[in-house]
Amino acid sequence: MISPSTLLINNVKINLTLTSFFVRCTHSSIRNGLVGMVGRTPLVRLNKISDETGCDILAKAEMCNGGGSVKDRAALFLIQDAIRKGQLKPGGTVVEGTAGNTGIGLAHMCLSMGFKCVIFMPNNQSQEKIDILRTLGAEVTTVPVCPWDNPNNYNHHARRFAESLKNAVWTNQFDNRANRLAHIETTGPEIWEETQGKVDAVTFGTGTGGTLSGVGTYLKEKNRHIKVVLADPQGSVLYNYFKHGKLERTPGDSITEGIGQGRLTENLKGSPIDDACVVIDTEAVNMTFKLLDEEGFLVGSTSGLNVASAYRLAKEMGRGHTIVTCLCDSGHRYHAKLFNKDVLRKRGLLQTLPEQYHKYLHGN
């Protein structure tokens, strides 16, 4: 007998209560399938920059999630939310507009839970992400880059497609607060537990706002003095919004993927953000290669941006503080773009990259 609070998917009883489902999957030495590999990622001290600043700069190694990125957390909670609300039934279709990692997370979850996956994404994303999505069985459509208020924005394509199908849901990662809930119920508690409550600040770049808002919300409830800092890439409006109350873009566009915004998402509204900073591409890319050269971490430029913000925050706060951020995913997803000499040269980033890091690049 299956109770009203459970659903049978792929012959596995799925608890529709999000928290109890997550706890059951992860609070054991044996993980329960792919979905059990979401969360409980290592919290890693970045030794060289910690020693340099006199602070403990710690990062959640989110590439250790089953699907390889921080977005696995949101992907699982978005699907569970749709099931719990009756929007998605066995054999149904999950549709999302995504710059890559949420789509990859959703594709992994859909395979493990018996759903179809359809992804719409802007056509300026790395080819590696598109290839991974298709390898995972997702149907992928790339569309020209358009702002949110344009009906041809990739998210609106996703919504319209989901509405055209039976037993389909647009998971709506930007404005569905199940995204934020994933980090209130998993990432935030993990950071609090792993630091034994001795965390002074957290900082993350944000696209949907789920990670920053969710972690900040949880930690502020534990200790209102914990500082929550938004790290914004160049070309985004969020820095100016949180600093000056204006949705105005900072100059330039960014090599980072999946972060930065032209609007305030529902996941960001009401977030307990204390401060914001702009991390320009030069800083983000140089820190990405510093992490590779000094720490051995092959990560993407968003991870570089996160750590650059944590590094700057450590300098501002002074010695003896504990600052937490995350390594979003692996640099393997950006090999053709971020680690390509020609791409960096065209963006004016090769000239500012220290010569010692050029050995990690390919191309001419």
C-alpha positions in Angstrom: 0.0 0.0 0.0 1.4 3.4 -1.0 0.3 6.3 1.2 -1.0 9.6 -0.2 2.3 11.2 0.7 4.3 8.9 -1.5 4.6 8.1 -5.2 5.9 5.0 -7.0 8.5 6.0 -9.6 10.6 3.4 -11.3 9.5 0.9 -8.6 10.9 3.2 -5.9 8.6 4.8 -3.3 9.2 8.5 -3.3 8.3 10.5 -0.3 6.6 13.8 -1.4 7.6 15.7 1.7 10.8 17.4 0.5 12.7 17.5 3.7 12.1 14.0 4.8 12.9 12.7 1.3 16.2 14.6 1.3 17.1 13.4 4.8 16.3 9.8 4.0 18.4 9.9 0.9 21.5 11.6 2.4 21.8 10.9 6.1 23.3 7.4 5.6 26.7 6.1 4.6 24.9 4.4 1.7 23.4 6.9 -0.8 20.0 6.0 -2.2 20.6 6.2 -6.0 21.4 9.3 -7.9 19.0 11.5 -6.0 20.7 10.4 -2.8 23.9 11.9 -4.2 22.4 15.4 -4.0 23.9 17.4 -1.1 26.3 16.7 1.8 29.1 17.9 -0.4 32.5 18.4 1.1 33.3 21.8 2.7 36.9 22.5 1.7 39.5 24.9 3.1 41.3 26.7 0.3 44.7 26.6 1.8 46.8 29.1 -0.1 44.4 32.0 -0.1 43.3 31.2 3.5 46.9 31.4 4.6 47.5 34.6 2.6 44.5 36.4 4.1 44.7 35.0 7.6 41.0 33.8 7.3 39.5 30.5 6.7 38.1 30.7 3.2 35.9 27.6 2.8 34.1 26.3 -0.3 31.3 23.8 -0.7 32.7 21.5 -3.5 29.4 21.3 -5.4 30.9 19.3 -8.3 30.6 16.4 -5.9 26.8 16.3 -6.3 25.6 13.4 -8.5 25.0 15.6 -11.5 28.2 17.6 -11.0 27.0 21.0 -9.9 25.3 23.1 -7.2 22.1 23.2 -9.4 21.4 19.5 -8.6 20.0 20.7 -5.4 17.4 23.0 -7.1 16.7 20.4 -9.8 15.7 17.8 -7.2 13.5 20.2 -5.2 11.9 21.6 -8.4 10.8 18.1 -9.5 9.7 17.1 -6.1 7.7 20.2 -5.7 5.9 19.5 -9.1 5.2 16.0 -8.0 3.9 17.0 -4.6 1.5 19.6 -6.2 0.2 17.1 -8.7 1.6 18.9 -11.7 3.8 16.0 -12.8 2.8 12.4 -12.9 4.9 9.2 -13.8 6.1 9.4 -17.4 5.7 13.1 -17.6 7.9 15.8 -19.1 10.0 18.3 -17.3 10.7 21.5 -19.2 13.1 24.3 -18.2 14.8 27.3 -19.5 18.4 27.2 -18.4 21.9 28.4 -19.1 23.1 24.8 -18.5 23.7 23.4 -15.1 20.1 23.4 -13.9 19.3 21.6 -17.1 22.0 19.1 -16.6 20.8 18.5 -13.0 17.2 18.1 -14.2 18.3 15.7 -17.0 20.1 13.5 -14.4 17.1 13.5 -12.1 14.7 12.8 -14.9 16.7 9.7 -16.0 16.8 8.4 -12.5 13.1 9.1 -11.8 11.6 8.1 -15.1 10.6 11.5 -16.7 11.4 13.1 -20.0 13.4 16.3 -20.1 13.2 19.2 -22.5 15.6 22.2 -22.2 15.6 25.6 -23.9 18.8 27.6 -23.5 20.4 30.8 -24.9 22.8 30.1 -27.8 25.8 31.7 -26.1 26.5 28.9 -23.7 29.4 26.5 -23.8 29.1 23.6 -26.3 30.2 21.2 -23.6 27.0 21.8 -21.7 24.8 21.3 -24.8 26.6 18.1 -25.6 26.2 16.8 -22.0 22.5 17.6 -22.0 22.0 15.6 -25.3 24.1 12.7 -24.0 21.8 12.7 -21.0 18.8 12.2 -23.3 17.4 15.7 -23.0 15.8 17.4 -26.0 17.8 20.7 -26.3 16.7 23.8 -28.3 19.0 26.8 -28.4 17.5 30.2 -29.1 19.0 33.7 -29.7 19.8 35.7 -26.5 16.9 38.0 -25.6 16.1 39.9 -22.4 13.4 38.6 -20.0 10.8 41.1 -21.3 11.1 39.8 -24.8 8.6 36.9 -25.6 11.4 35.1 -27.4 13.5 34.8 -24.2 14.5 31.2 -23.7 12.4 30.9 -20.5 9.2 31.9 -22.3 9.9 29.3 -25.0 10.1 26.8 -22.2 6.9 27.9 -20.6 4.9 27.8 -23.9 6.2 24.4 -24.8 5.3 22.9 -21.4 1.8 24.4 -21.7 1.4 22.7 -25.1 1.9 19.2 -23.6 -0.1 17.0 -21.3 1.5 15.8 -18.1 4.3 18.4 -18.4 5.6 21.1 -16.1 7.8 24.2 -16.6 9.8 24.1 -13.5 10.5 27.8 -13.6 13.8 27.9 -11.7 14.0 31.7 -11.5 10.7 32.3 -9.8 9.8 29.0 -8.3 10.7 29.3 -4.6 11.3 25.5 -4.3 14.7 26.5 -5.7 15.4 28.7 -2.7 13.9 26.1 -0.4 16.5 23.6 -1.6 19.2 25.8 0.0 17.2 26.6 3.1 16.8 22.9 3.8 20.1 21.6 2.6 23.0 23.9 1.8 22.5 26.3 4.7 22.2 23.6 7.4 25.2 21.9 6.0 27.3 25.0 6.2 26.1 25.7 9.8 26.8 22.1 10.9 30.2 21.8 9.1 31.5 25.1 10.5 30.0 24.3 13.9 28.2 27.6 13.7 31.5 29.5 13.3 30.8 31.2 10.0 31.1 35.0 9.7 30.1 35.6 6.1 28.9 33.9 3.0 29.2 35.1 -0.6 27.8 33.7 -3.9 27.2 34.9 -7.4 23.6 34.6 -8.3 21.4 34.0 -11.4 18.1 32.6 -10.0 19.0 33.7 -6.5 18.3 30.4 -5.0 21.7 29.7 -3.4 22.4 33.1 -2.0 18.8 33.7 -0.8 18.3 30.2 0.7 21.7 30.0 2.4 21.4 33.5 3.7 17.8 33.0 5.0 18.8 29.9 7.0 22.0 31.3 8.4 20.5 34.6 9.4 17.9 32.7 11.4 20.8 31.0 13.3 22.9 34.1 13.7 21.7 37.5 12.4 25.3 38.8 12.5 26.4 36.5 9.7 27.2 38.7 6.7 25.5 37.8 3.4 27.2 39.3 0.3 26.1 39.1 -3.3 28.9 38.8 -5.8 27.8 40.1 -9.2 29.5 39.7 -12.6 30.0 42.7 -14.9 26.9 43.5 -17.0 24.4 42.5 -14.3 21.8 44.8 -12.6 21.9 43.2 -9.1 24.8 45.1 -7.7 23.2 48.5 -8.5 19.8 47.2 -7.2 21.1 46.1 -3.8 23.5 49.1 -3.4 21.5 51.9 -5.0 17.9 50.6 -5.6 18.2 50.9 -9.4 17.9 48.0 -11.9 20.9 49.4 -13.9 23.5 47.2 -15.5 27.2 47.7 -14.7 29.4 48.1 -17.7 30.4 45.1 -20.0 29.3 41.6 -20.5 30.7 38.6 -18.7 32.4 35.3 -19.6 30.7 33.7 -16.6 27.7 31.6 -17.3 24.5 31.1 -15.3 24.9 34.2 -13.1 24.0 37.8 -13.4 20.5 39.2 -14.0 18.5 41.9 -15.7 15.7 41.7 -13.2 14.8 40.8 -9.6 13.6 37.1 -9.5 11.0 35.8 -7.0 13.8 33.7 -5.4 15.8 36.9 -4.7 12.9 39.0 -3.4 13.1 39.5 0.4 16.7 38.0 0.5 18.6 39.0 3.6 21.5 40.6 1.7 23.9 42.8 3.6 26.2 43.9 0.8 27.0 43.4 -2.9 30.2 43.7 -5.0 31.1 43.6 -8.6 33.7 41.1 -9.6 35.0 41.9 -13.1 36.0 39.2 -15.5 39.7 39.8 -15.0 39.4 39.0 -11.3 37.1 36.0 -11.8 39.3 34.4 -14.5 42.6 35.1 -12.8 41.2 33.5 -9.6 39.9 30.5 -11.6 43.5 29.8 -12.8 44.9 30.6 -9.4 42.7 27.9 -7.9 43.9 25.5 -10.6 47.6 26.4 -10.2 47.8 26.6 -6.4 45.0 24.4 -5.1 44.5 21.9 -7.9 40.8 22.7 -8.5 39.7 22.7 -12.2 36.5 24.8 -12.0 34.5 27.3 -14.1 34.7 31.1 -14.0 31.6 31.4 -11.8 33.5 29.5 -9.1 36.4 31.9 -9.7 34.1 34.8 -9.2 32.8 33.3 -5.9 36.2 32.8 -4.5 37.4 36.2 -5.7 34.6 37.7 -3.8 35.4 35.6 -0.7 39.1 36.7 -1.0 38.1 40.4 -1.2 35.8 40.0 1.7 38.5 38.3 3.8 40.8 41.3 3.1 38.0 43.7 4.1 37.0 41.9 7.3 40.5 41.2 8.5 42.3 38.1 9.9 40.5 35.4 11.9 37.2 35.3 10.1 35.5 32.3 8.4 34.1 33.0 5.0 32.1 30.4 3.0 31.4 30.2 -0.7 31.0 27.4 -3.3 32.8 25.8 -6.2 29.8 25.5 -8.5 31.0 22.9 -10.9 33.9 21.4 -12.8 36.0 23.3 -15.4 35.5 20.4 -17.8 32.2 22.0 -18.8 34.1 25.1 -20.1 37.2 23.6 -21.7 36.5 25.0 -25.2 35.7 28.5 -24.0 37.4 29.4 -20.7 40.6 27.5 -21.3 41.0 28.6 -24.9 43.7 31.2 -25.8 41.8 32.7 -28.7 38.6 33.2 -26.7 40.4 34.9 -23.8 42.4 37.0 -26.3 39.2 38.3 -28.0 37.7 39.2 -24.6 40.9 41.0 -23.6 41.5 38.5 -20.8 44.6 36.7 -22.1 46.7 39.9 -21.7 45.8 40.2 -18.1 46.2 36.6 -17.2 49.6 36.0 -15.5 52.1 34.2 -17.7 52.5 31.4 -15.3 48.9 30.3 -16.0 49.2 30.2 -19.8 50.5 26.6 -19.7 46.9 25.5 -18.8 45.5 27.0 -22.0 44.9 25.3 -25.4 44.6 26.9 -28.9 46.6 29.6 -30.5 
